[in-house]
């Protein structure tokens, strides 16, 4: 099995540390800090909120199909 994205969410720092210690021992997986991107979704975190967006993904889709220079027009 190949895994290149893993996300852990918890309020318990001790439990998180134990989990990553076990993952490191078994698989060499390290805690990479705060999440910034997951499965192509951009993530921004503050103490009060988590914001996600897919603007990078949307741009890539537009480029793939030749619409990167397209503009919307109001009705």
Beta strands, then each sheet from edge to edge (+ up, - down):
strand 1: 37-38
strand 2: 41-45
strand 3: 50-53
sheet 1: 1+ 2- 3+
end
